[in-house]
Amino acid sequence: MTATMTPQFDQLGALGWQDRALDGLNCVLRCVESVLHFRGLDPLAVARALNGPLDPVGRDLAKDFDGCRVDYRTEFDDGSRNVPFLLERLGAGEPVMVLPDRFHLPGDVYEGRFHFHDHAVLAVDWSARDSVMTVLDTDADPADGFRRHWTLTPALRALFTWVGTVTVTDAPDHRDPREYFAERLHRDTALLSVGADALGGLLDELTATGLSAVTARALHVLVLGDIQPQLFIYANALAVAPAPGEQLALPPELAAVRKAALDARVHAKRLGIALIAAHEKPDPLAVYPRVLELGRPLRAALDRLREALVAAGGREGPADPGASARLRARFAQIESTCFPVREEAAP
């Protein structure tokens, strides 16, 4: 990989980024991935650095990784307090992830309406002379390298309510995928089995109660922020990185697990993307029940992944009656941190 002075959003070098940044990862993980590439990790090492327990209940894909760490600073009531830290890090050549308060983001659809924190950008450069910050944004123009340029006015300082820095914590992992898979098989089989059941219960609960403006957005954050990336990263971490001229193949049982994980992540993506589209409908509350029907194929795909893990030798482990409550608490945490001011949808 060619060295650069600042991190880049490079679709060719990124994990599975075909037509949109939500192809497998999310905006937070695209920022972390960019920093890992900037630190010299290749795609397989990036996938394994981003990997962790296959745990839909307890794992937070904003911070829980095997080979890296994200340290966050939050000032939800006054983002300007984070600005000195942000400019100091940028001045030292260190990128900083920003989850802006979209209430204060000029031109945003939620400007002046809702205090949402459901998107992340990566600040990579600061011009003190011009008071201009350059950020990488998965929603920006690809022809301009996914860059945006923010003039740091007094009003704009309020949006820096949630920022984070990325640190590589372990050496790049290039082990044989069979060794890598065997080391985590029993743990991940048990966690995925419990998590699939808990997610099914949460979807049943939300179907029965109906989605509100906030719970619908929290569900898309859960699905696209935690569920889809876990499945996608896990599958990519099981890939083969042959040396030049070599042709290596995965054992059939490992290949079946990898395929099942990728299939399940497609269904997770469909549910999440459909929720995002529904948010902007004239009457989103009328659309959400139909969108929730996409939870059924996701649940079926997670069951197929569980079966593939068991067929590969994984043990499901005992039932965990407290898992559903823990996932519901995780969901409530998403509601309170991504949407700390609980406005209901208004015209």
Backbone torsions as a table, in degrees:
resi	resn	phi	psi	omega
1	MET	NA	136.5	-179.0
2	THR	-73.7	132.1	179.3
3	ALA	-69.2	143.0	177.9
4	THR	-128.8	159.6	-179.6
5	MET	-75.6	-26.5	177.6
6	THR	-136.8	159.0	175.5
7	PRO	-59.5	155.0	179.6
8	GLN	-129.8	157.4	164.5
9	PHE	-97.9	102.0	-175.3
10	ASP	-113.2	103.4	-178.2
11	GLN	-61.2	-33.1	-178.4
12	LEU	-68.2	-35.1	-179.2
13	GLY	-94.1	-7.2	-175.6
14	ALA	-81.8	162.0	179.5
15	LEU	-75.9	109.0	169.7
16	GLY	61.5	23.7	-178.4
17	TRP	-87.7	98.3	-177.5
18	GLN	-96.3	-74.8	-176.3
19	ASP	-111.6	-15.2	179.4
20	ARG	-153.1	155.9	-174.9
21	ALA	-66.8	-18.9	179.1
22	LEU	-84.5	14.4	172.9
23	ASP	-74.7	82.1	176.0
24	GLY	98.2	-48.4	179.1
25	LEU	-106.0	-175.7	175.5
26	ASN	-125.5	-177.5	-174.8
27	CYS	-64.5	-38.5	177.2
28	VAL	-61.5	-47.8	-176.4
29	LEU	-70.6	-30.3	174.0
30	ARG	-63.7	-35.4	176.8
31	CYS	-67.8	-45.9	179.5
32	VAL	-63.6	-44.2	178.2
33	GLU	-56.5	-43.3	-179.4
34	SER	-61.4	-41.1	178.8
35	VAL	-66.9	-39.7	179.3
36	LEU	-64.2	-42.1	174.5
37	HIS	-60.8	-42.1	179.0
38	PHE	-59.9	-32.2	178.2
39	ARG	-82.2	-0.7	173.3
40	GLY	102.8	5.7	-179.2
41	LEU	-80.6	140.2	175.9
42	ASP	-84.9	172.9	-173.6
43	PRO	-56.8	-42.7	180.0
44	LEU	-65.0	-43.7	178.6
45	ALA	-64.2	-35.7	176.4
46	VAL	-62.9	-47.4	-179.4
47	ALA	-59.0	-42.1	-178.2
48	ARG	-75.8	-29.0	173.7
49	ALA	-67.7	-36.1	179.7
50	LEU	-80.7	-15.4	-176.1
51	ASN	-74.0	170.7	179.7
52	GLY	-177.1	-164.3	179.0
53	PRO	-58.5	141.6	177.9
54	LEU	-83.6	73.5	-165.7
55	ASP	-127.9	92.4	179.7
56	PRO	-66.4	-15.9	-177.2
57	VAL	-87.8	-54.6	-168.5
58	GLY	-100.5	-13.2	-172.5
59	ARG	-91.2	133.7	178.0
60	ASP	-106.8	111.4	-176.0
61	LEU	-76.1	9.1	170.8
62	ALA	-91.2	-11.5	-173.8
63	LYS	-152.6	-15.6	-172.7
64	ASP	-98.3	103.0	-176.2
65	PHE	-136.6	157.3	179.2
66	ASP	-75.3	-40.4	-168.7
67	GLY	-121.3	11.9	177.8
68	CYS	-153.6	169.7	-178.4
69	ARG	-139.7	141.3	173.8
70	VAL	-115.9	121.4	178.1
71	ASP	-104.3	123.3	-174.5
72	TYR	-106.2	151.5	170.9
73	ARG	-127.7	126.8	-179.7
74	THR	-122.5	137.3	174.0
75	GLU	-139.5	72.4	-169.8
76	PHE	-63.1	-26.4	-177.5
77	ASP	-89.3	-16.7	-179.5
78	ASP	-159.7	92.1	-177.1
79	GLY	-63.9	-18.4	-178.2
80	SER	-63.0	-22.3	179.7
81	ARG	-68.3	-19.8	177.2
82	ASN	-85.3	-13.7	-172.8
83	VAL	-62.5	-44.8	178.5
84	PRO	-57.9	-42.0	176.5
85	PHE	-61.4	-46.0	-178.5
86	LEU	-59.2	-47.6	-177.7
87	LEU	-69.6	-33.3	176.7
88	GLU	-63.9	-44.6	-179.9
89	ARG	-66.3	-43.7	178.8
90	LEU	-63.1	-38.1	178.0
91	GLY	-63.9	-26.0	177.5
92	ALA	-90.0	7.0	179.2
93	GLY	80.9	17.4	-178.3
94	GLU	-104.4	124.0	177.0
95	PRO	-68.9	152.6	179.4
96	VAL	-133.2	128.5	175.8
97	MET	-79.7	139.9	-179.2
98	VAL	-127.5	124.9	169.5
99	LEU	-104.7	91.6	-169.9
100	PRO	-70.2	147.5	168.0
101	ASP	-74.9	107.6	-171.7
102	ARG	-67.2	-13.7	173.6
103	PHE	-59.7	-32.0	-175.8
104	HIS	-104.0	6.9	-174.8
105	LEU	-89.8	113.0	-176.7
106	PRO	-58.4	131.8	177.5
107	GLY	82.0	-5.5	-179.0
108	ASP	-72.5	150.9	-179.1
109	VAL	-62.5	-23.6	-179.2
110	TYR	-103.8	9.1	179.5
111	GLU	-58.1	127.0	179.3
112	GLY	72.1	4.2	-176.0
113	ARG	-114.7	-55.5	-173.0
114	PHE	-134.8	144.3	176.3
115	HIS	-91.5	76.7	-178.9
116	PHE	-99.4	144.0	175.3
117	HIS	-128.7	58.1	-175.2
118	ASP	-110.8	20.5	179.9
119	HIS	-143.9	151.6	180.0
120	ALA	-132.7	144.4	172.9
121	VAL	-129.0	166.9	-179.4
122	LEU	-118.3	112.1	175.8
123	ALA	-76.2	126.2	-173.2
124	VAL	-124.2	-13.2	-176.9
125	ASP	-156.4	151.8	179.4
126	TRP	-140.4	125.9	174.7
127	SER	-104.1	103.0	179.7
128	ALA	-64.1	-33.7	-178.8
129	ARG	-62.8	-41.6	-177.0
130	ASP	-99.4	-6.0	-174.8
131	SER	56.5	41.1	-178.1
132	VAL	-118.3	129.9	176.0
133	MET	-106.5	134.2	175.8
134	THR	-100.2	128.0	178.3
135	VAL	-125.4	149.7	171.1
136	LEU	-94.1	130.9	-174.3
137	ASP	-136.7	123.0	-179.2
138	THR	-61.2	-19.9	178.8
139	ASP	-91.9	-1.2	-178.6
140	ALA	-82.6	176.5	-174.8
141	ASP	-70.4	119.9	177.5
142	PRO	-59.3	-31.9	-178.0
143	ALA	-65.3	-21.1	177.8
144	ASP	-106.4	24.7	177.1
145	GLY	69.1	26.5	-179.9
146	PHE	58.6	32.1	-177.9
147	ARG	-99.6	145.7	167.5
148	ARG	-127.3	154.9	-179.2
149	HIS	-125.0	116.4	-177.3
150	TRP	-105.1	124.6	171.4
151	THR	-82.6	122.5	-170.2
152	LEU	-81.7	76.3	175.2
153	THR	-76.6	162.7	175.9
154	PRO	-54.8	-38.0	-179.4
155	ALA	-67.7	-37.2	-177.1
156	LEU	-68.3	-28.1	-178.3
157	ARG	-57.6	-24.5	-177.1
158	ALA	-67.8	-20.1	-174.2
159	LEU	-79.5	-10.3	-173.4
160	PHE	-86.3	52.8	-175.4
161	THR	-76.6	-19.3	-172.0
162	TRP	-146.1	110.3	-178.9
163	VAL	-131.5	158.9	-178.6
164	GLY	-153.2	151.8	177.3
165	THR	-118.1	147.6	-174.4
166	VAL	-108.6	130.9	178.3
167	THR	-126.1	131.3	172.7
168	VAL	-76.9	128.5	-173.7
169	THR	-113.9	-5.9	-178.3
170	ASP	-147.4	161.2	178.5
171	ALA	-68.8	151.4	177.2
172	PRO	-54.7	137.1	-176.7
173	ASP	-102.1	112.3	178.3
174	HIS	-122.8	28.8	-179.7
175	ARG	-62.7	158.2	173.3
176	ASP	-56.4	134.8	-176.9
177	PRO	-60.0	-28.8	178.5
178	ARG	-65.5	-42.6	176.8
179	GLU	-65.5	-44.7	-179.2
180	TYR	-60.2	-45.4	-178.7
181	PHE	-65.8	-46.4	-176.4
182	ALA	-62.3	-34.9	-176.9
183	GLU	-63.5	-29.7	-173.3
184	ARG	-115.7	3.3	-169.9
185	LEU	-60.7	-53.1	-175.0
186	HIS	-66.0	-42.5	179.0
187	ARG	-60.5	-47.8	-174.9
188	ASP	-70.7	-33.5	177.1
189	THR	-62.5	-45.9	-179.3
190	ALA	-65.1	-44.1	-178.3
191	LEU	-67.2	-42.3	179.7
192	LEU	-64.8	-40.2	-179.8
193	SER	-61.9	-48.3	178.1
194	VAL	-63.6	-42.5	-177.4
195	GLY	-66.4	-38.5	178.8
196	ALA	-62.5	-41.6	178.9
197	ASP	-66.0	-42.4	-179.1
198	ALA	-65.8	-40.7	178.0
199	LEU	-63.2	-40.7	176.6
200	GLY	-59.4	-40.6	178.0
201	GLY	-65.0	-39.9	178.4
202	LEU	-64.7	-42.3	179.0
203	LEU	-64.2	-37.8	176.2
204	ASP	-62.4	-42.9	-179.5
205	GLU	-63.7	-44.5	-178.9
206	LEU	-68.2	-32.5	176.5
207	THR	-66.1	-40.0	-178.2
208	ALA	-70.9	-40.4	-176.5
209	THR	-86.2	-23.7	-174.8
210	GLY	86.0	149.8	-178.9
211	LEU	-90.6	137.3	171.4
212	SER	-97.7	-179.2	178.7
213	ALA	-60.3	-37.9	-177.5
214	VAL	-81.8	-45.1	-178.0
215	THR	-66.3	-32.3	177.4
216	ALA	-64.4	-40.8	178.5
217	ARG	-71.9	-36.9	176.5
218	ALA	-63.2	-35.9	178.4
219	LEU	-67.3	-40.2	179.2
220	HIS	-67.3	-33.7	176.2
221	VAL	-67.0	-42.3	177.8
222	LEU	-61.2	-46.8	-174.8
223	VAL	-70.7	-46.6	-177.3
224	LEU	-86.9	-22.1	-178.7
225	GLY	-90.6	-30.4	-175.9
226	ASP	-120.8	-50.8	-170.1
227	ILE	-71.8	-57.8	-178.8
228	GLN	-58.2	-48.5	-177.8
229	PRO	-62.2	-36.3	177.8
230	GLN	-58.5	-46.2	-178.4
231	LEU	-65.9	-43.3	-177.6
232	PHE	-68.2	-46.6	179.7
233	ILE	-63.5	-43.2	179.0
234	TYR	-56.5	-46.4	-179.9
235	ALA	-63.5	-42.1	-180.0
236	ASN	-69.9	-29.9	177.6
237	ALA	-70.4	-18.9	177.9
238	LEU	-91.9	6.1	-177.2
239	ALA	-72.8	169.3	177.9
240	VAL	-105.8	135.1	176.3
241	ALA	-116.7	81.1	-176.8
242	PRO	-70.9	151.7	173.0
243	ALA	-70.1	159.4	179.1
244	PRO	-52.9	130.1	178.9
245	GLY	89.9	-12.3	-179.7
246	GLU	-90.0	152.7	173.3
247	GLN	-128.1	108.4	-178.5
248	LEU	-114.8	147.1	179.1
249	ALA	-128.8	147.8	176.7
250	LEU	-77.1	148.4	170.8
251	PRO	-57.8	149.2	-174.5
252	PRO	-55.1	-41.7	-177.1
253	GLU	-68.5	-33.2	177.5
254	LEU	-72.8	-40.4	177.7
255	ALA	-62.1	-36.2	179.3
256	ALA	-66.4	-40.0	177.3
257	VAL	-64.2	-44.8	-179.3
258	ARG	-60.9	-43.6	179.4
259	LYS	-64.4	-41.8	-179.4
260	ALA	-64.6	-37.7	178.0
261	ALA	-65.2	-42.5	179.2
262	LEU	-67.0	-37.7	177.1
263	ASP	-63.9	-42.5	-179.3
264	ALA	-65.5	-36.7	-179.7
265	ARG	-67.9	-29.9	176.2
266	VAL	-62.4	-42.8	-179.5
267	HIS	-69.9	-34.4	175.8
268	ALA	-64.7	-42.3	178.9
269	LYS	-61.9	-42.0	-178.6
270	ARG	-62.1	-41.9	178.6
271	LEU	-64.6	-46.0	-178.3
272	GLY	-64.5	-44.8	180.0
273	ILE	-64.9	-38.3	178.9
274	ALA	-65.2	-36.4	176.7
275	LEU	-64.2	-44.0	179.4
276	ILE	-60.1	-43.4	178.6
277	ALA	-63.6	-37.9	-178.0
278	ALA	-67.5	-30.5	-179.6
279	HIS	-55.4	-33.0	-172.5
280	GLU	-96.9	5.9	176.3
281	LYS	-71.9	156.1	178.8
282	PRO	-56.6	-36.8	178.6
283	ASP	-130.4	77.8	-174.7
284	PRO	-61.8	-32.9	-178.0
285	LEU	-63.6	-25.4	177.9
286	ALA	-79.8	-21.7	-176.8
287	VAL	-90.1	-31.5	-173.9
288	TYR	-54.6	-40.6	179.8
289	PRO	-58.6	-38.4	178.5
290	ARG	-68.6	-38.2	179.8
291	VAL	-64.8	-38.1	-178.6
292	LEU	-62.3	-20.0	176.5
293	GLU	-62.6	-21.5	177.1
294	LEU	-70.8	-8.5	173.8
295	GLY	-68.9	-25.6	-178.4
296	ARG	-64.5	-51.7	177.8
297	PRO	-64.3	-29.2	175.5
298	LEU	-64.2	-45.4	179.4
299	ARG	-62.5	-40.7	178.3
300	ALA	-63.9	-39.5	-180.0
301	ALA	-67.8	-36.5	176.6
302	LEU	-66.3	-35.2	175.6
303	ASP	-64.9	-38.0	177.9
304	ARG	-67.1	-35.8	175.9
305	LEU	-65.8	-41.9	176.7
306	ARG	-58.8	-44.8	179.4
307	GLU	-62.5	-39.8	179.4
308	ALA	-66.2	-38.9	178.1
309	LEU	-65.1	-42.8	178.2
310	VAL	-64.9	-42.1	178.6
311	ALA	-62.8	-27.8	177.9
312	ALA	-81.8	-1.5	178.2
313	GLY	110.6	2.3	-178.2
314	GLY	-74.8	148.5	177.9
315	ARG	-105.3	130.7	-176.9
316	GLU	-72.4	-33.0	-179.4
317	GLY	83.1	178.5	-177.7
318	PRO	-73.5	160.3	174.9
319	ALA	-64.9	153.1	-179.8
320	ASP	-125.1	92.8	-175.0
321	PRO	-65.6	-17.7	180.0
322	GLY	-90.2	-1.9	-174.5
323	ALA	-65.1	-39.2	-178.1
324	SER	-62.9	-40.5	178.9
325	ALA	-66.6	-37.1	179.2
326	ARG	-67.8	-38.5	177.8
327	LEU	-67.8	-37.6	177.7
328	ARG	-64.4	-36.7	176.6
329	ALA	-66.8	-38.3	176.6
330	ARG	-62.8	-40.8	178.8
331	PHE	-63.7	-41.9	177.5
332	ALA	-64.1	-34.8	177.4
333	GLN	-64.4	-40.2	176.8
334	ILE	-61.2	-43.6	178.4
335	GLU	-58.2	-41.3	-173.1
336	SER	-82.9	-24.8	-178.8
337	THR	-97.0	-38.4	177.9
338	CYS	-77.8	-29.2	-176.5
339	PHE	-132.2	65.6	-170.7
340	PRO	-66.9	-23.7	173.1
341	VAL	-105.0	111.4	-166.1
342	ARG	-86.0	64.7	175.6
343	GLU	-70.3	143.2	169.1
344	GLU	-87.8	157.4	-176.5
345	ALA	-59.8	134.4	177.6
346	ALA	-128.5	149.9	179.2
347	PRO	-59.0	NA	NA
